[in-house]
Amino acid sequence: MKKNILYIALFAVMMGFSSCSDFLDKYPQEELSDASFWKTPKDAEMFVANIYKALPGGDAGDIDGDINSDNAVHGIKWAAGNVSKGIYDAADTEWASSYAWIRACNVLLEKIELIENYPAADKEATIGEARFLRGYVYFGLIQTFGDVPYIDKALALDEMEGITRTPRAEVYAKIMQDFDYAISKLPQTWSDDNYGRITKGAALAMKARAALYYGKFDVAATSSKAVMDLNQYELFDAEGTGRYAELFWESQEACSEAVLVRQFKPKDNGTYIIGWGCFPTKGWGGINPTQSLVDAFECVDGAPISQSPLYNEKDPFKNRDSRLEATVLHDGEVMYGTTIKVAPLKSSGSTGIGQHNDATATGYYDQKWLDPSIDPQSDGWDMGKDWHVIRFAEVLLTYAEAKNELSPLDDSAFEAVNRVRKRAGLPALQKTNSALPTYCGTQDALRQRIRNEWRVEFALEGGKRQWDIRRWGIAKEVLNAPFKGLKYKISADGLNCTLYEGENVILTGSSYEDHNYLYPVPQKEIDLNKALTQNPGY
């Protein structure tokens, strides 16, 4: 039975971890004292449980992640941040909250030694959780900023002056040490009443993610294969019976695909994925998929739309990868009793292109997370769907990509990526029959198909795409190209509109220069600490 253990209001108040404090800010004077706390194993477990809030999924920034790539734009125009427009401003970035979580981990690692009679295995598991979370946060920091200060103890205010940035490679090595400790000490499973706690599989999967990002393909392959060999995880609806959409509904929170989740609970600590991402009964734009993303989904014969005889540009959602319908809400669909109409005409109502400032900008809406059991008007702003931090599909694609880079066209790479494709109802990629559209006869051919699987499988899930296009070195290519929406044509009298004909909606899009591979170091932190340096180009 699912039990929410990760959010204890008492600690949120007493510790103030998520406040926007300065770099390595010290806890308030009323910080928990050694005399009153750190007495029992339960104290440590409750303390580390609160640090789980460092995981993503709880705010608009997580929901909006794909607008910082070529996958989507923001329909709620005022909410589109500068990065989505190609503006990287040091005044916009921050890392104080990340260092607050890191300090919390360091406090736990120091104070846990005060607890007497702590069973060794339980103590090591709690330390493993803290070290995983510290490594997780540091990975996000180096991914975003490159070199960052590495702190492995709870510093006082008078110890912060003069702190410098640690080379990224050194921080990466420390991250791997944290993950390795977690892997060695965390259990493979927890009891049902500890649902949601970090496991050995999650630590292995996170190690694989970090290694893949920096091209450590041997480590990524070994770690992801170790997750697979646990035989604990499987794709939801692995046989491809058409239930992919349900993976993002509350009914599938504790399914076997979930490697690591951040838990939410209505009324207590709900999230607003539906209300923010797409509120179709109001026509609020939320996250609007681009035409580029829509076009990335293959036809059911396994061919890209540019090569498939099944593709009909006037009926573009027919004969397509089943994930397309689960991901993109389009004209003619009925959702929550509202028929989506996107023509830029008054008859389209609130869901049409340009009908109001929050209407879709591309002609498409985000459909992932639209759970039909949840009334968007009453519960859409406070739903309890757990956020998938890591799911098993990521493990499979990590293994497929890493194996193909290490050993081109390796059979095991095909096997891993084809498990993901099978769930989507697509034919298997192969290297033996060049007459079929699924043929991959070179390393690069398989590489490009795996990369496309990353895109369509994880579309609109927290912004994986923006990091993928960076690590693949294609960010400049895809972000500097025009962003487009669907095609439409208005009749001469202006009364009728034909979709999927005429000219594409053209959007402002984004921009990218080579130095944007890293974000600028927060200017606020440089102002506070003159020993910090800025990234090149800013």
SEPA-768477 format. One record per residue (C-alpha): residue in three letters; x negated, z negated, y. Coordinates in steps of 0.05 Angstrom, whole numbers, plus 5000, padded with zeros to 4 digits. Each point is the difference from the previous one (the first is absolute). Layout:
REM SEPA-768477
resn/c1/c3/c2
Ala/X/Z/Y .
...
END
This chain:
REM SEPA-768477
resn/c1/c3/c2
Met/5000/5000/5000 .
Lys/4974/5018/5069 .
Lys/4982/4940/5042 .
Asn/4975/5006/5071 .
Ile/4940/4954/5007 .
Leu/4959/5032/5054 .
Tyr/5031/4978/5065 .
Ile/5002/4926/5016 .
Ala/5028/4988/5069 .
Leu/4964/4934/5007 .
Phe/4933/5034/4996 .
Ala/5019/5057/5045 .
Val/5014/4948/5054 .
Met/4942/4953/4986 .
Met/4946/5053/4993 .
Gly/5022/5055/5048 .
Phe/4962/5054/4962 .
Ser/5037/5059/5028 .
Ser/4993/4983/5073 .
Cys/4964/5050/5044 .
Ser/4940/4955/5012 .
Asp/4931/5021/5024 .
Phe/4946/5021/4951 .
Leu/4989/4945/4948 .
Asp/5046/4954/5039 .
Lys/4997/4927/4980 .
Tyr/5062/4968/4970 .
Pro/5040/4955/5046 .
Gln/4977/4927/5008 .
Glu/5055/4979/4952 .
Glu/4966/5040/4944 .
Leu/5012/4969/4932 .
Ser/4953/4941/4990 .
Asp/4959/4988/4938 .
Ala/5029/4930/4996 .
Ser/5072/5023/4998 .
Phe/4992/5064/4961 .
Trp/4956/5031/4946 .
Lys/5020/4946/4951 .
Thr/5033/5038/4943 .
Pro/4996/5070/4969 .
Lys/5069/5013/5029 .
Asp/4971/4992/5070 .
Ala/4950/5056/4988 .
Glu/5052/5045/4967 .
Met/5048/4992/5058 .
Phe/4945/5013/5050 .
Val/4977/5065/4967 .
Ala/5073/5021/4990 .
Asn/5008/5004/5076 .
Ile/4940/5047/5005 .
Tyr/5038/5052/4960 .
Lys/5032/5018/5067 .
Ala/4935/5038/5012 .
Leu/5027/5053/4953 .
Pro/5036/5059/5033 .
Gly/5073/5017/5002 .
Gly/5029/4951/5049 .
Asp/5004/5037/5066 .
Ala/5013/5067/5033 .
Gly/4927/5017/4999 .
Asp/5000/5002/4924 .
Ile/5065/5041/4997 .
Asp/4974/5048/5053 .
Gly/4932/5013/4967 .
Asp/5012/5074/4984 .
Ile/5010/5019/5074 .
Asn/4924/4993/5006 .
Ser/4993/5059/4953 .
Asp/5030/5069/4992 .
Asn/5057/4973/4957 .
Ala/5047/4976/5054 .
Val/5016/4988/5072 .
His/5040/4944/5031 .
Gly/5072/5016/5016 .
Ile/5006/4936/5041 .
Lys/4960/5032/5056 .
Trp/4980/4937/5037 .
Ala/4972/4969/4937 .
Ala/4948/5054/4985 .
Gly/4932/4967/5011 .
Asn/4941/5032/5033 .
Val/4963/5015/4935 .
Ser/5057/5044/4977 .
Lys/4987/5041/5063 .
Gly/4926/5003/4988 .
Ile/4983/4947/5052 .
Tyr/4951/4947/4975 .
Asp/4997/4946/5053 .
Ala/4958/4938/4992 .
Ala/5052/4962/5039 .
Asp/5051/5014/4944 .
Thr/4960/4976/4941 .
Glu/4993/4928/4975 .
Trp/4967/4962/4944 .
Ala/5015/4928/5019 .
Ser/5057/4994/4949 .
Ser/4955/5026/4945 .
Tyr/4946/4949/5016 .
Ala/5053/4945/5002 .
Trp/5017/5016/4928 .
Ile/4926/5004/4981 .
Arg/4990/4931/5031 .
Ala/5058/4974/4959 .
Cys/4968/5025/4937 .
Asn/4934/4968/5020 .
Val/5035/4934/5014 .
Leu/5031/5001/4930 .
Leu/4933/5016/4967 .
Glu/4967/4941/5036 .
Lys/5056/4948/4996 .
Ile/5020/5013/4927 .
Glu/4937/4962/4980 .
Leu/5032/4936/5028 .
Ile/5055/5001/4947 .
Glu/4985/4956/4941 .
Asn/5022/5011/4928 .
Tyr/5015/5074/5012 .
Pro/5002/5035/4932 .
Ala/4943/5050/5000 .
Ala/5039/5062/4981 .
Asp/5054/4986/5051 .
Lys/4950/4985/5055 .
Glu/4961/5064/4986 .
Ala/5065/5040/5001 .
Thr/5018/4972/5069 .
Ile/4930/5016/5025 .
Gly/5009/5070/4970 .
Glu/5064/5010/5041 .
Ala/4964/4979/5064 .
Arg/4940/5044/4986 .
Phe/5045/5059/4984 .
Leu/5037/4991/5065 .
Arg/4935/4993/5039 .
Gly/4974/5064/4968 .
Tyr/5065/5036/5013 .
Val/5000/4983/5074 .
Tyr/4926/5018/5008 .
Phe/5012/5067/4967 .
Gly/5054/5015/5051 .
Leu/4951/4982/5055 .
Ile/4943/5044/4978 .
Gln/5047/5057/4984 .
Thr/5025/4996/5072 .
Phe/4939/4980/5040 .
Gly/4938/5011/4956 .
Asp/4950/4945/5015 .
Val/5034/4933/5012 .
Pro/4977/4928/5005 .
Tyr/4997/4969/4931 .
Ile/5020/4927/4999 .
Asp/5002/4960/4936 .
Lys/5011/4931/5027 .
Ala/5050/4966/5047 .
Leu/4964/5003/5066 .
Ala/5012/4953/5058 .
Leu/5007/5028/5070 .
Asp/4929/4983/5020 .
Glu/4973/5041/4941 .
Met/5033/5065/5020 .
Glu/4958/5020/5060 .
Gly/4951/5056/4986 .
Ile/5031/5023/4935 .
Thr/4981/5073/4985 .
Arg/5029/5055/4957 .
Thr/4976/5001/4928 .
Pro/4984/5069/4971 .
Arg/5059/5028/4963 .
Ala/4961/5009/4935 .
Glu/4983/4926/4999 .
Val/5072/4980/5012 .
Tyr/5022/5048/4945 .
Ala/4951/4966/4952 .
Lys/5029/4932/5018 .
Ile/5071/5027/4989 .
Met/4981/5024/4931 .
Gln/4972/4931/4984 .
Asp/5067/4969/5020 .
Phe/5039/5049/4957 .
Asp/4953/4989/4941 .
Tyr/5011/4925/5004 .
Ala/5075/5010/5003 .
Ile/4997/5047/4940 .
Ser/4962/4949/4959 .
Lys/5042/4940/5017 .
Leu/5072/5024/5011 .
Pro/5048/5003/4942 .
Gln/5027/5066/4975 .
Thr/5070/4973/5009 .
Trp/5034/4940/5030 .
Ser/5062/4964/4977 .
Asp/5066/5027/5026 .
Asp/5007/4945/5052 .
Asn/4934/5023/5029 .
Tyr/5022/5072/5009 .
Gly/4962/5035/5056 .
Arg/4934/4964/4993 .
Ile/4937/5042/4997 .
Thr/4976/5018/4930 .
Lys/4938/5028/4967 .
Gly/5033/5069/5001 .
Ala/5012/4996/5075 .
Ala/4927/4981/5012 .
Leu/4975/5057/4957 .
Ala/5047/5050/5035 .
Met/4978/4976/5069 .
Lys/4927/5007/4980 .
Ala/5015/5071/4978 .
Arg/5035/5016/5066 .
Ala/4941/4975/5041 .
Ala/4950/5037/4957 .
Leu/5038/5065/5003 .
Tyr/5003/4997/5076 .
Tyr/4925/4999/5005 .
Gly/4988/5052/4945 .
Lys/4975/4950/4948 .
Phe/5034/5041/4946 .
Asp/4967/4965/4941 .
Val/5026/4932/5023 .
Ala/5068/5029/5017 .
Ala/5006/5033/4931 .
Thr/4976/4938/4962 .
Ser/5045/4952/5038 .
Ser/5063/5042/4997 .
Lys/4989/5013/4926 .
Ala/4994/4925/4989 .
Val/5069/4992/5032 .
Met/5028/5054/4954 .
Asp/4968/4967/4939 .
Leu/5036/4934/5015 .
Asn/5062/5035/4973 .
Gln/5040/4957/5048 .
Tyr/5024/5053/5049 .
Glu/5040/5064/4993 .
Leu/5034/5048/5047 .
Phe/5073/4984/5013 .
Asp/5041/5055/4966 .
Ala/4936/5027/4969 .
Glu/5039/5052/4960 .
Gly/5028/5032/5062 .
Thr/5075/4990/4992 .
Gly/5013/5007/5075 .
Arg/4998/4928/5021 .
Tyr/4939/5003/5046 .
Ala/5042/4981/5061 .
Glu/5019/4934/4969 .
Leu/4927/4977/5001 .
Phe/5011/4985/5074 .
Trp/5065/4962/4991 .
Glu/5007/4925/4992 .
Ser/5022/5009/4927 .
Gln/4929/5019/4981 .
Glu/4960/4946/5035 .
Ala/4966/4971/4938 .
Cys/4992/5065/4961 .
Ser/4938/5015/4959 .
Glu/4972/5047/5054 .
Ala/4989/4943/5049 .
Val/4927/4980/4998 .
Leu/5003/4960/5065 .
Val/5059/4987/5045 .
Arg/5014/4962/5064 .
Gln/5064/4962/4990 .
Phe/5060/4999/5047 .
Lys/5065/4963/4996 .
Pro/5063/5013/5041 .
Lys/5015/4950/5055 .
Asp/4937/4960/4984 .
Asn/4945/5052/5011 .
Gly/5036/5067/4998 .
Thr/4972/5066/5023 .
Tyr/5032/5057/5038 .
Ile/4977/5063/4963 .
Ile/5069/5032/5003 .
Gly/5017/4981/5071 .
Trp/4933/5024/5027 .
Gly/4981/5056/4953 .
Cys/5067/5037/5001 .
Phe/5068/4976/5021 .
Pro/5041/5061/4980 .
Thr/5068/4974/5020 .
Lys/4974/4998/5072 .
Gly/4953/5060/4997 .
Trp/4941/4957/5020 .
Gly/4939/5041/4989 .
Gly/4954/4950/4968 .
Ile/4947/5037/4962 .
Asn/5009/5075/5001 .
Pro/4964/5041/4946 .
Thr/4965/5062/5025 .
Gln/5010/5070/4972 .
Ser/4929/4995/4973 .
Leu/5019/4941/4956 .
Val/5064/5033/4977 .
Asp/4961/5063/4981 .
Ala/4949/4959/4960 .
Phe/5051/4987/4944 .
Glu/4994/5052/4945 .
Cys/5054/5039/4966 .
Val/5022/4979/4931 .
Asp/4958/5054/4968 .
Gly/4938/4962/5024 .
Ala/4982/5051/5054 .
Pro/4991/4987/5075 .
Ile/5059/5030/5039 .
Ser/4954/5055/5026 .
Gln/4990/5025/4928 .
Ser/5065/4984/4965 .
Pro/5055/5052/4987 .
Leu/5049/4942/4997 .
Tyr/4991/4982/5074 .
Asn/5056/5022/5047 .
Glu/4984/4986/5072 .
Lys/5073/5002/5018 .
Asp/5016/4948/4946 .
Pro/4934/4962/5002 .
Phe/5020/4937/4962 .
Lys/5021/5037/4938 .
Asn/4954/5003/4939 .
Arg/4951/4951/5031 .
Asp/4959/4940/4977 .
Ser/5051/4944/4990 .
Arg/4961/4954/5046 .
Leu/5019/5043/5059 .
Glu/5073/4980/4997 .
Ala/4980/4927/4992 .
Thr/4954/5003/5060 .
Val/5032/5046/5051 .
Leu/5071/4994/5026 .
His/5024/5068/5023 .
Asp/5060/5038/5026 .
Gly/5063/4996/4957 .
Glu/4983/4937/4963 .
Val/5049/4942/5001 .
Met/4969/4931/5012 .
Tyr/5040/4936/5011 .
Gly/5062/5042/5012 .
Thr/4969/5043/5053 .
Thr/4986/5075/4990 .
Ile/4933/5016/5029 .
Lys/5004/5060/5048 .
Val/4937/5018/5038 .
Ala/5018/5063/5039 .
Pro/4986/4988/5074 .
Leu/5074/5008/5017 .
Lys/5053/4951/5023 .
Ser/5036/5011/4934 .
Ser/4939/4970/4965 .
Gly/5016/4932/5030 .
Ser/4949/4945/5005 .
Thr/4958/5026/4942 .
Gly/4983/5067/5031 .
Ile/4933/5020/5029 .
Gly/4994/4976/5072 .
Gln/5069/4970/5003 .
His/4971/4937/5031 .
Asn/4931/4969/5011 .
Asp/4998/4971/4930 .
Ala/5026/5059/4961 .
Thr/4957/5037/4951 .
Ala/4944/5041/5032 .
Thr/4986/5044/4939 .
Gly/5068/5010/4968 .
Tyr/4984/4952/4944 .
Tyr/5008/4925/4989 .
Asp/4963/4950/4956 .
Gln/5039/4988/4936 .
Lys/4953/4954/4962 .
Trp/5025/4928/5003 .
Leu/5072/5021/5013 .
Asp/5030/4955/4947 .
Pro/5074/5019/4991 .
Ser/5017/4929/4981 .
Ile/4981/4975/5069 .
Asp/5046/5009/5060 .
Pro/4953/5023/5055 .
Gln/5043/4972/5055 .
Ser/5005/4930/4972 .
Asp/4938/4992/4956 .
Gly/4955/5058/5020 .
Trp/4962/4956/5049 .
Asp/4990/4943/4951 .
Met/4990/5028/4931 .
Gly/4960/4967/4944 .
Lys/4966/5060/4968 .
Asp/4929/4981/4980 .
Trp/4946/5044/5029 .
His/4956/5037/4950 .
Val/4929/4984/5021 .
Ile/4972/5032/4937 .
Arg/5040/5037/4948 .
Phe/4976/5030/4934 .
Ala/5006/5072/5025 .
Glu/4943/4985/5047 .
Val/4957/4976/4941 .
Leu/5013/5065/4962 .
Leu/4985/5045/5059 .
Thr/4937/4960/5017 .
Tyr/4976/5010/4929 .
Ala/5017/5074/5000 .
Glu/4964/5013/5066 .
Ala/4939/4960/4982 .
Lys/4993/5030/4930 .
Asn/5005/5071/5027 .
Glu/4946/4985/5052 .
Leu/4954/4971/4946 .
Ser/5015/5050/4945 .
Pro/5035/5063/5025 .
Leu/5064/5017/4963 .
Asp/4993/4940/4954 .
Asp/5059/4996/4952 .
Ser/5013/4928/5019 .
Ala/5009/5020/5073 .
Phe/5054/5049/4979 .
Glu/5033/4948/4957 .
Ala/5004/4949/5056 .
Val/5027/5046/5054 .
Asn/5050/5031/4951 .
Arg/5030/4932/4986 .
Val/5020/4997/5074 .
Arg/5025/5072/4998 .
Lys/5041/4988/4937 .
Arg/5039/4946/5035 .
Ala/5016/5050/5055 .
Gly/5024/5052/4950 .
Leu/4942/5047/5012 .
Pro/4961/5039/4947 .
Ala/4931/4976/4982 .
Leu/4938/5026/5036 .
Gln/4954/5035/4950 .
Lys/4935/5040/4994 .
Thr/5015/5047/4943 .
Asn/5052/5050/5023 .
Ser/4984/5036/5065 .
Ala/5066/5036/4999 .
Leu/5038/4937/5016 .
Pro/5007/4970/5069 .
Thr/4975/4933/4974 .
Tyr/4931/5028/4984 .
Cys/4940/4964/5028 .
Gly/4938/5037/4979 .
Thr/4951/4968/5048 .
Gln/4983/4931/5024 .
Asp/5026/5016/5069 .
Ala/5065/5028/4974 .
Leu/5014/4935/4964 .
Arg/4975/4960/5060 .
Gln/5050/5034/5046 .
Arg/5058/4988/4952 .
Ile/4982/4927/4992 .
Arg/4996/4993/5076 .
Asn/5069/5030/5006 .
Glu/5026/4950/4949 .
Trp/4973/4944/5043 .
Arg/5038/5029/5059 .
Val/5068/5010/4968 .
Glu/5000/4939/4955 .
Phe/4984/4951/5056 .
Ala/5034/5036/5058 .
Leu/5029/4952/5052 .
Glu/4972/4938/4965 .
Gly/4961/4964/5052 .
Gly/4950/5052/5023 .
Lys/4955/5016/4940 .
Arg/4995/5071/5025 .
Gln/4963/4983/5064 .
Trp/4943/4969/4959 .
Asp/5000/5055/4948 .
Ile/4990/5055/5052 .
Arg/4942/4960/5028 .
Arg/4964/4988/4935 .
Trp/5011/5073/4979 .
Gly/4973/5025/5067 .
Ile/5061/5041/5017 .
Ala/5029/4958/5056 .
Lys/4977/5048/5055 .
Glu/5030/5059/4963 .
Val/5069/4970/4988 .
Leu/5009/4958/5063 .
Asn/4978/5053/5050 .
Ala/5048/5052/4971 .
Pro/5069/5004/5031 .
Phe/5052/4953/4970 .
Lys/5064/5035/4982 .
Gly/5071/4984/4981 .
Leu/5051/5043/4964 .
Lys/5021/5069/5022 .
Tyr/5066/5014/5035 .
Lys/5033/5056/5039 .
Ile/5054/4992/5053 .
Ser/5054/5054/5006 .
Ala/5004/5041/5063 .
Asp/5061/4962/5024 .
Gly/4965/4934/4988 .
Leu/5056/4974/4956 .
Asn/4970/5007/4931 .
Cys/4934/4984/4968 .
Thr/4969/5027/4936 .
Leu/4949/4955/4967 .
Tyr/4938/5024/4963 .
Glu/4997/5064/5040 .
Gly/4968/5018/5066 .
Glu/4944/4958/5029 .
Asn/4973/4932/4981 .
Val/5008/4940/5045 .
Ile/4932/4992/5033 .
Leu/4977/4930/5014 .
Thr/4945/4972/5044 .
Gly/4962/4976/4939 .
Ser/4935/4962/5001 .
Ser/4926/5012/5010 .
Tyr/4936/4977/4966 .
Glu/4926/5002/5013 .
Asp/4945/4982/4952 .
His/4988/4931/5030 .
Asn/5073/4983/4988 .
Tyr/4981/4988/4927 .
Leu/4992/4929/5025 .
Tyr/5045/4965/5050 .
Pro/4970/4969/5063 .
Val/4979/4927/4996 .
Pro/5052/4959/5039 .
Gln/4978/4997/5072 .
Lys/5026/4930/5006 .
Glu/4950/4977/4948 .
Ile/4942/5034/5035 .
Asp/5021/4967/5065 .
Leu/4999/4932/4965 .
Asn/4935/5011/4962 .
Lys/4947/5043/5034 .
Ala/4961/5004/4934 .
Leu/5052/5047/4972 .
Thr/4990/5075/5007 .
Gln/5049/5057/5005 .
Asn/5006/5057/4949 .
Pro/4969/5066/5022 .
Gly/5046/5046/5039 .
Tyr/5041/4946/5034 .
END
